[in-house]
Amino acid sequence: MYLKNWLIFELAFHSRANKYDYTLNSLKVVKNSINQLNTKLTLILTISLLLFWLIVAEIYLLI
C-alpha cells in the first residue's frame, strides 16, 4: 500500500515537473522568436527609413 501511494506520488510529481519544464521551454522558444522578430523588424524599419531619406535627398537635389 505504501509503495503504491509512493509510486502514484512520484508519477504525479514527475508529470507535473515535466509539464513545468515543457511550459518553460515553450516560453523560452516564444521569447527567442519574439526577439528575432524584433531584430528583423528593427532592421527592416531602419533600412526603409534610410531609403526614404535617400529618396527625399534625391528629390531635393533634383529640384
HTML snippet that shows the backbone in 3Dmol.js (N, CA, C, O; Angstrom):
<script src="https://3Dmol.org/build/3Dmol-min.js"></script>
<div id="view" style="width:600px;height:400px;position:relative"></div>
<script>
const pdb = `
ATOM      1  N   MET A   1       0.838  -1.198   0.000  1.00  0.00           N
ATOM      2  CA  MET A   1       0.000   0.000   0.000  1.00  0.00           C
ATOM      3  C   MET A   1       0.878   1.255   0.000  1.00  0.00           C
ATOM      4  O   MET A   1       0.651   2.193  -0.764  1.00  0.00           O
ATOM      5  N   TYR A   2       1.880   1.245   0.873  1.00  0.00           N
ATOM      6  CA  TYR A   2       2.777   2.398   0.958  1.00  0.00           C
ATOM      7  C   TYR A   2       3.515   2.595  -0.367  1.00  0.00           C
ATOM      8  O   TYR A   2       3.637   3.715  -0.864  1.00  0.00           O
ATOM      9  N   LEU A   3       4.005   1.486  -0.928  1.00  0.00           N
ATOM     10  CA  LEU A   3       4.738   1.543  -2.193  1.00  0.00           C
ATOM     11  C   LEU A   3       3.858   2.078  -3.318  1.00  0.00           C
ATOM     12  O   LEU A   3       4.305   2.853  -4.163  1.00  0.00           O
ATOM     13  N   LYS A   4       2.595   1.646  -3.311  1.00  0.00           N
ATOM     14  CA  LYS A   4       1.660   2.089  -4.349  1.00  0.00           C
ATOM     15  C   LYS A   4       1.436   3.602  -4.242  1.00  0.00           C
ATOM     16  O   LYS A   4       1.474   4.304  -5.252  1.00  0.00           O
ATOM     17  N   ASN A   5       1.203   4.103  -3.030  1.00  0.00           N
ATOM     18  CA  ASN A   5       0.999   5.541  -2.828  1.00  0.00           C
ATOM     19  C   ASN A   5       2.244   6.340  -3.210  1.00  0.00           C
ATOM     20  O   ASN A   5       2.149   7.408  -3.815  1.00  0.00           O
ATOM     21  N   TRP A   6       3.404   5.810  -2.851  1.00  0.00           N
ATOM     22  CA  TRP A   6       4.658   6.474  -3.180  1.00  0.00           C
ATOM     23  C   TRP A   6       4.837   6.548  -4.694  1.00  0.00           C
ATOM     24  O   TRP A   6       5.259   7.571  -5.234  1.00  0.00           O
ATOM     25  N   LEU A   7       4.509   5.446  -5.369  1.00  0.00           N
ATOM     26  CA  LEU A   7       4.638   5.383  -6.821  1.00  0.00           C
ATOM     27  C   LEU A   7       3.699   6.390  -7.496  1.00  0.00           C
ATOM     28  O   LEU A   7       4.092   7.076  -8.439  1.00  0.00           O
ATOM     29  N   ILE A   8       2.463   6.471  -7.007  1.00  0.00           N
ATOM     30  CA  ILE A   8       1.493   7.424  -7.566  1.00  0.00           C
ATOM     31  C   ILE A   8       1.990   8.855  -7.355  1.00  0.00           C
ATOM     32  O   ILE A   8       1.902   9.692  -8.254  1.00  0.00           O
ATOM     33  N   PHE A   9       2.516   9.125  -6.150  1.00  0.00           N
ATOM     34  CA  PHE A   9       3.036  10.462  -5.858  1.00  0.00           C
ATOM     35  C   PHE A   9       4.205  10.803  -6.778  1.00  0.00           C
ATOM     36  O   PHE A   9       4.271  11.902  -7.328  1.00  0.00           O
ATOM     37  N   GLU A  10       5.130   9.848  -6.940  1.00  0.00           N
ATOM     38  CA  GLU A  10       6.292  10.066  -7.802  1.00  0.00           C
ATOM     39  C   GLU A  10       5.872  10.329  -9.239  1.00  0.00           C
ATOM     40  O   GLU A  10       6.389  11.242  -9.883  1.00  0.00           O
ATOM     41  N   LEU A  11       4.936   9.531  -9.742  1.00  0.00           N
ATOM     42  CA  LEU A  11       4.474   9.701 -11.120  1.00  0.00           C
ATOM     43  C   LEU A  11       3.811  11.065 -11.303  1.00  0.00           C
ATOM     44  O   LEU A  11       4.049  11.754 -12.295  1.00  0.00           O
ATOM     45  N   ALA A  12       2.978  11.446 -10.338  1.00  0.00           N
ATOM     46  CA  ALA A  12       2.285  12.735 -10.412  1.00  0.00           C
ATOM     47  C   ALA A  12       3.290  13.881 -10.343  1.00  0.00           C
ATOM     48  O   ALA A  12       3.182  14.861 -11.080  1.00  0.00           O
ATOM     49  N   PHE A  13       4.270  13.745  -9.448  1.00  0.00           N
ATOM     50  CA  PHE A  13       5.267  14.796  -9.287  1.00  0.00           C
ATOM     51  C   PHE A  13       6.090  14.964 -10.558  1.00  0.00           C
ATOM     52  O   PHE A  13       6.308  16.083 -11.021  1.00  0.00           O
ATOM     53  N   HIS A  14       6.550  13.833 -11.126  1.00  0.00           N
ATOM     54  CA  HIS A  14       7.367  13.903 -12.336  1.00  0.00           C
ATOM     55  C   HIS A  14       6.558  14.417 -13.510  1.00  0.00           C
ATOM     56  O   HIS A  14       7.072  15.147 -14.358  1.00  0.00           O
ATOM     57  N   SER A  15       5.302  14.036 -13.557  1.00  0.00           N
ATOM     58  CA  SER A  15       4.441  14.519 -14.631  1.00  0.00           C
ATOM     59  C   SER A  15       4.304  16.040 -14.541  1.00  0.00           C
ATOM     60  O   SER A  15       4.387  16.743 -15.548  1.00  0.00           O
ATOM     61  N   ARG A  16       4.094  16.527 -13.331  1.00  0.00           N
ATOM     62  CA  ARG A  16       3.956  17.973 -13.124  1.00  0.00           C
ATOM     63  C   ARG A  16       5.275  18.679 -13.437  1.00  0.00           C
ATOM     64  O   ARG A  16       5.277  19.745 -14.052  1.00  0.00           O
ATOM     65  N   ALA A  17       6.399  18.088 -13.016  1.00  0.00           N
ATOM     66  CA  ALA A  17       7.712  18.685 -13.275  1.00  0.00           C
ATOM     67  C   ALA A  17       7.990  18.723 -14.772  1.00  0.00           C
ATOM     68  O   ALA A  17       8.505  19.717 -15.285  1.00  0.00           O
ATOM     69  N   ASN A  18       7.651  17.643 -15.476  1.00  0.00           N
ATOM     70  CA  ASN A  18       7.862  17.613 -16.925  1.00  0.00           C
ATOM     71  C   ASN A  18       6.989  18.642 -17.619  1.00  0.00           C
ATOM     72  O   ASN A  18       7.419  19.302 -18.565  1.00  0.00           O
ATOM     73  N   LYS A  19       5.749  18.774 -17.135  1.00  0.00           N
ATOM     74  CA  LYS A  19       4.837  19.755 -17.720  1.00  0.00           C
ATOM     75  C   LYS A  19       5.393  21.167 -17.497  1.00  0.00           C
ATOM     76  O   LYS A  19       5.321  22.021 -18.380  1.00  0.00           O
ATOM     77  N   TYR A  20       5.945  21.395 -16.307  1.00  0.00           N
ATOM     78  CA  TYR A  20       6.532  22.702 -15.986  1.00  0.00           C
ATOM     79  C   TYR A  20       7.733  22.976 -16.893  1.00  0.00           C
ATOM     80  O   TYR A  20       7.868  24.068 -17.443  1.00  0.00           O
ATOM     81  N   ASP A  21       8.614  21.960 -17.045  1.00  0.00           N
ATOM     82  CA  ASP A  21       9.778  22.107 -17.925  1.00  0.00           C
ATOM     83  C   ASP A  21       9.344  22.383 -19.352  1.00  0.00           C
ATOM     84  O   ASP A  21       9.923  23.226 -20.038  1.00  0.00           O
ATOM     85  N   TYR A  22       8.316  21.663 -19.793  1.00  0.00           N
ATOM     86  CA  TYR A  22       7.816  21.837 -21.158  1.00  0.00           C
ATOM     87  C   TYR A  22       7.287  23.259 -21.346  1.00  0.00           C
ATOM     88  O   TYR A  22       7.550  23.902 -22.362  1.00  0.00           O
ATOM     89  N   THR A  23       6.536  23.740 -20.349  1.00  0.00           N
ATOM     90  CA  THR A  23       5.995  25.104 -20.417  1.00  0.00           C
ATOM     91  C   THR A  23       7.127  26.120 -20.428  1.00  0.00           C
ATOM     92  O   THR A  23       7.091  27.093 -21.181  1.00  0.00           O
ATOM     93  N   LEU A  24       8.133  25.888 -19.586  1.00  0.00           N
ATOM     94  CA  LEU A  24       9.277  26.795 -19.517  1.00  0.00           C
ATOM     95  C   LEU A  24      10.013  26.835 -20.849  1.00  0.00           C
ATOM     96  O   LEU A  24      10.374  27.908 -21.332  1.00  0.00           O
ATOM     97  N   ASN A  25      10.238  25.652 -21.450  1.00  0.00           N
ATOM     98  CA  ASN A  25      10.916  25.595 -22.746  1.00  0.00           C
ATOM     99  C   ASN A  25      10.082  26.270 -23.824  1.00  0.00           C
ATOM    100  O   ASN A  25      10.626  26.959 -24.687  1.00  0.00           O
ATOM    101  N   SER A  26       8.772  26.081 -23.784  1.00  0.00           N
ATOM    102  CA  SER A  26       7.891  26.724 -24.765  1.00  0.00           C
ATOM    103  C   SER A  26       7.989  28.234 -24.644  1.00  0.00           C
ATOM    104  O   SER A  26       8.060  28.944 -25.647  1.00  0.00           O
ATOM    105  N   LEU A  27       7.992  28.723 -23.401  1.00  0.00           N
ATOM    106  CA  LEU A  27       8.100  30.168 -23.184  1.00  0.00           C
ATOM    107  C   LEU A  27       9.431  30.708 -23.697  1.00  0.00           C
ATOM    108  O   LEU A  27       9.486  31.799 -24.265  1.00  0.00           O
ATOM    109  N   LYS A  28      10.520  29.931 -23.492  1.00  0.00           N
ATOM    110  CA  LYS A  28      11.831  30.360 -23.989  1.00  0.00           C
ATOM    111  C   LYS A  28      11.833  30.435 -25.509  1.00  0.00           C
ATOM    112  O   LYS A  28      12.377  31.375 -26.087  1.00  0.00           O
ATOM    113  N   VAL A  29      11.224  29.444 -26.157  1.00  0.00           N
ATOM    114  CA  VAL A  29      11.157  29.426 -27.623  1.00  0.00           C
ATOM    115  C   VAL A  29      10.370  30.623 -28.128  1.00  0.00           C
ATOM    116  O   VAL A  29      10.775  31.287 -29.082  1.00  0.00           O
ATOM    117  N   VAL A  30       9.231  30.895 -27.476  1.00  0.00           N
ATOM    118  CA  VAL A  30       8.402  32.043 -27.882  1.00  0.00           C
ATOM    119  C   VAL A  30       9.182  33.342 -27.696  1.00  0.00           C
ATOM    120  O   VAL A  30       9.155  34.221 -28.557  1.00  0.00           O
ATOM    121  N   LYS A  31       9.880  33.457 -26.560  1.00  0.00           N
ATOM    122  CA  LYS A  31      10.653  34.669 -26.278  1.00  0.00           C
ATOM    123  C   LYS A  31      11.753  34.866 -27.316  1.00  0.00           C
ATOM    124  O   LYS A  31      11.965  35.979 -27.797  1.00  0.00           O
ATOM    125  N   ASN A  32      12.454  33.782 -27.663  1.00  0.00           N
ATOM    126  CA  ASN A  32      13.506  33.877 -28.676  1.00  0.00           C
ATOM    127  C   ASN A  32      12.934  34.274 -30.027  1.00  0.00           C
ATOM    128  O   ASN A  32      13.533  35.068 -30.752  1.00  0.00           O
ATOM    129  N   SER A  33      11.786  33.725 -30.362  1.00  0.00           N
ATOM    130  CA  SER A  33      11.141  34.070 -31.638  1.00  0.00           C
ATOM    131  C   SER A  33      10.781  35.549 -31.667  1.00  0.00           C
ATOM    132  O   SER A  33      10.984  36.228 -32.673  1.00  0.00           O
ATOM    133  N   ILE A  34      10.246  36.042 -30.554  1.00  0.00           N
ATOM    134  CA  ILE A  34       9.871  37.462 -30.480  1.00  0.00           C
ATOM    135  C   ILE A  34      11.116  38.334 -30.595  1.00  0.00           C
ATOM    136  O   ILE A  34      11.093  39.359 -31.276  1.00  0.00           O
ATOM    137  N   ASN A  35      12.205  37.932 -29.933  1.00  0.00           N
ATOM    138  CA  ASN A  35      13.446  38.707 -30.024  1.00  0.00           C
ATOM    139  C   ASN A  35      13.957  38.756 -31.456  1.00  0.00           C
ATOM    140  O   ASN A  35      14.378  39.809 -31.935  1.00  0.00           O
ATOM    141  N   GLN A  36      13.921  37.602 -32.146  1.00  0.00           N
ATOM    142  CA  GLN A  36      14.367  37.563 -33.540  1.00  0.00           C
ATOM    143  C   GLN A  36      13.459  38.416 -34.407  1.00  0.00           C
ATOM    144  O   GLN A  36      13.926  39.116 -35.305  1.00  0.00           O
ATOM    145  N   LEU A  37      12.166  38.357 -34.139  1.00  0.00           N
ATOM    146  CA  LEU A  37      11.201  39.148 -34.903  1.00  0.00           C
ATOM    147  C   LEU A  37      11.454  40.636 -34.689  1.00  0.00           C
ATOM    148  O   LEU A  37      11.421  41.421 -35.636  1.00  0.00           O
ATOM    149  N   ASN A  38      11.707  41.020 -33.433  1.00  0.00           N
ATOM    150  CA  ASN A  38      12.002  42.426 -33.132  1.00  0.00           C
ATOM    151  C   ASN A  38      13.259  42.882 -33.856  1.00  0.00           C
ATOM    152  O   ASN A  38      13.312  43.999 -34.371  1.00  0.00           O
ATOM    153  N   THR A  39      14.276  42.019 -33.898  1.00  0.00           N
ATOM    154  CA  THR A  39      15.519  42.354 -34.583  1.00  0.00           C
ATOM    155  C   THR A  39      15.264  42.548 -36.068  1.00  0.00           C
ATOM    156  O   THR A  39      15.739  43.514 -36.664  1.00  0.00           O
ATOM    157  N   LYS A  40      14.506  41.618 -36.670  1.00  0.00           N
ATOM    158  CA  LYS A  40      14.196  41.728 -38.097  1.00  0.00           C
ATOM    159  C   LYS A  40      13.366  42.976 -38.366  1.00  0.00           C
ATOM    160  O   LYS A  40      13.605  43.690 -39.339  1.00  0.00           O
ATOM    161  N   LEU A  41      12.397  43.233 -37.505  1.00  0.00           N
ATOM    162  CA  LEU A  41      11.530  44.400 -37.664  1.00  0.00           C
ATOM    163  C   LEU A  41      12.344  45.688 -37.569  1.00  0.00           C
ATOM    164  O   LEU A  41      12.152  46.607 -38.365  1.00  0.00           O
ATOM    165  N   THR A  42      13.240  45.752 -36.607  1.00  0.00           N
ATOM    166  CA  THR A  42      14.093  46.930 -36.445  1.00  0.00           C
ATOM    167  C   THR A  42      14.968  47.121 -37.676  1.00  0.00           C
ATOM    168  O   THR A  42      15.136  48.239 -38.163  1.00  0.00           O
ATOM    169  N   LEU A  43      15.522  46.027 -38.172  1.00  0.00           N
ATOM    170  CA  LEU A  43      16.369  46.092 -39.362  1.00  0.00           C
ATOM    171  C   LEU A  43      15.578  46.595 -40.566  1.00  0.00           C
ATOM    172  O   LEU A  43      16.052  47.456 -41.307  1.00  0.00           O
ATOM    173  N   ILE A  44      14.384  46.062 -40.760  1.00  0.00           N
ATOM    174  CA  ILE A  44      13.531  46.473 -41.880  1.00  0.00           C
ATOM    175  C   ILE A  44      13.161  47.947 -41.752  1.00  0.00           C
ATOM    176  O   ILE A  44      13.216  48.692 -42.731  1.00  0.00           O
ATOM    177  N   LEU A  45      12.783  48.367 -40.542  1.00  0.00           N
ATOM    178  CA  LEU A  45      12.424  49.777 -40.327  1.00  0.00           C
ATOM    179  C   LEU A  45      13.605  50.707 -40.568  1.00  0.00           C
ATOM    180  O   LEU A  45      13.444  51.777 -41.155  1.00  0.00           O
ATOM    181  N   THR A  46      14.787  50.310 -40.121  1.00  0.00           N
ATOM    182  CA  THR A  46      15.981  51.133 -40.314  1.00  0.00           C
ATOM    183  C   THR A  46      16.299  51.279 -41.795  1.00  0.00           C
ATOM    184  O   THR A  46      16.576  52.382 -42.266  1.00  0.00           O
ATOM    185  N   ILE A  47      16.261  50.170 -42.533  1.00  0.00           N
ATOM    186  CA  ILE A  47      16.559  50.210 -43.968  1.00  0.00           C
ATOM    187  C   ILE A  47      15.521  51.041 -44.711  1.00  0.00           C
ATOM    188  O   ILE A  47      15.865  51.832 -45.589  1.00  0.00           O
ATOM    189  N   SER A  48      14.241  50.859 -44.357  1.00  0.00           N
ATOM    190  CA  SER A  48      13.194  51.621 -45.048  1.00  0.00           C
ATOM    191  C   SER A  48      13.313  53.119 -44.743  1.00  0.00           C
ATOM    192  O   SER A  48      13.081  53.949 -45.622  1.00  0.00           O
ATOM    193  N   LEU A  49      13.668  53.462 -43.519  1.00  0.00           N
ATOM    194  CA  LEU A  49      13.868  54.874 -43.164  1.00  0.00           C
ATOM    195  C   LEU A  49      15.049  55.460 -43.935  1.00  0.00           C
ATOM    196  O   LEU A  49      14.988  56.588 -44.424  1.00  0.00           O
ATOM    197  N   LEU A  50      16.119  54.679 -44.035  1.00  0.00           N
ATOM    198  CA  LEU A  50      17.298  55.104 -44.790  1.00  0.00           C
ATOM    199  C   LEU A  50      16.944  55.330 -46.258  1.00  0.00           C
ATOM    200  O   LEU A  50      17.347  56.331 -46.851  1.00  0.00           O
ATOM    201  N   LEU A  51      16.197  54.406 -46.838  1.00  0.00           N
ATOM    202  CA  LEU A  51      15.772  54.543 -48.235  1.00  0.00           C
ATOM    203  C   LEU A  51      14.869  55.761 -48.415  1.00  0.00           C
ATOM    204  O   LEU A  51      14.982  56.486 -49.404  1.00  0.00           O
ATOM    205  N   PHE A  52      13.980  55.978 -47.463  1.00  0.00           N
ATOM    206  CA  PHE A  52      13.083  57.134 -47.528  1.00  0.00           C
ATOM    207  C   PHE A  52      13.878  58.436 -47.585  1.00  0.00           C
ATOM    208  O   PHE A  52      13.616  59.299 -48.423  1.00  0.00           O
ATOM    209  N   TRP A  53      14.862  58.570 -46.675  1.00  0.00           N
ATOM    210  CA  TRP A  53      15.646  59.808 -46.649  1.00  0.00           C
ATOM    211  C   TRP A  53      16.538  59.930 -47.876  1.00  0.00           C
ATOM    212  O   TRP A  53      16.827  61.040 -48.323  1.00  0.00           O
ATOM    213  N   LEU A  54      16.975  58.807 -48.419  1.00  0.00           N
ATOM    214  CA  LEU A  54      17.754  58.821 -49.657  1.00  0.00           C
ATOM    215  C   LEU A  54      16.907  59.358 -50.806  1.00  0.00           C
ATOM    216  O   LEU A  54      17.377  60.166 -51.606  1.00  0.00           O
ATOM    217  N   ILE A  55      15.665  58.908 -50.882  1.00  0.00           N
ATOM    218  CA  ILE A  55      14.733  59.370 -51.917  1.00  0.00           C
ATOM    219  C   ILE A  55      14.426  60.854 -51.724  1.00  0.00           C
ATOM    220  O   ILE A  55      14.397  61.611 -52.695  1.00  0.00           O
ATOM    221  N   VAL A  56      14.197  61.273 -50.486  1.00  0.00           N
ATOM    222  CA  VAL A  56      13.930  62.688 -50.197  1.00  0.00           C
ATOM    223  C   VAL A  56      15.126  63.541 -50.616  1.00  0.00           C
ATOM    224  O   VAL A  56      14.949  64.609 -51.202  1.00  0.00           O
ATOM    225  N   ALA A  57      16.338  63.077 -50.321  1.00  0.00           N
ATOM    226  CA  ALA A  57      17.551  63.820 -50.688  1.00  0.00           C
ATOM    227  C   ALA A  57      17.684  63.905 -52.209  1.00  0.00           C
ATOM    228  O   ALA A  57      18.047  64.955 -52.739  1.00  0.00           O
ATOM    229  N   GLU A  58      17.393  62.813 -52.913  1.00  0.00           N
ATOM    230  CA  GLU A  58      17.448  62.806 -54.382  1.00  0.00           C
ATOM    231  C   GLU A  58      16.464  63.818 -54.957  1.00  0.00           C
ATOM    232  O   GLU A  58      16.813  64.586 -55.853  1.00  0.00           O
ATOM    233  N   ILE A  59      15.241  63.821 -54.447  1.00  0.00           N
ATOM    234  CA  ILE A  59      14.211  64.751 -54.923  1.00  0.00           C
ATOM    235  C   ILE A  59      14.643  66.190 -54.632  1.00  0.00           C
ATOM    236  O   ILE A  59      14.467  67.076 -55.469  1.00  0.00           O
ATOM    237  N   TYR A  60      15.204  66.416 -53.456  1.00  0.00           N
ATOM    238  CA  TYR A  60      15.655  67.765 -53.081  1.00  0.00           C
ATOM    239  C   TYR A  60      16.771  68.242 -54.013  1.00  0.00           C
ATOM    240  O   TYR A  60      16.800  69.404 -54.417  1.00  0.00           O
ATOM    241  N   LEU A  61      17.701  67.320 -54.354  1.00  0.00           N
ATOM    242  CA  LEU A  61      18.808  67.684 -55.238  1.00  0.00           C
ATOM    243  C   LEU A  61      18.327  67.914 -56.666  1.00  0.00           C
ATOM    244  O   LEU A  61      18.906  68.725 -57.390  1.00  0.00           O
ATOM    245  N   LEU A  62      17.274  67.209 -57.080  1.00  0.00           N
ATOM    246  CA  LEU A  62      16.748  67.373 -58.437  1.00  0.00           C
ATOM    247  C   LEU A  62      16.017  68.702 -58.599  1.00  0.00           C
ATOM    248  O   LEU A  62      15.975  69.259 -59.696  1.00  0.00           O
ATOM    249  N   ILE A  63      15.445  69.207 -57.520  1.00  0.00           N
ATOM    250  CA  ILE A  63      14.679  70.470 -57.597  1.00  0.00           C
ATOM    251  C   ILE A  63      15.597  71.637 -57.530  1.00  0.00           C
ATOM    252  O   ILE A  63      15.146  72.781 -57.579  1.00  0.00           O
TER     253      ILE A  63
END
`;
const viewer = $3Dmol.createViewer("view");
viewer.addModel(pdb, "pdb");
viewer.setStyle({}, {cartoon: {color: "spectrum"}});
viewer.zoomTo();
viewer.render();
</script>
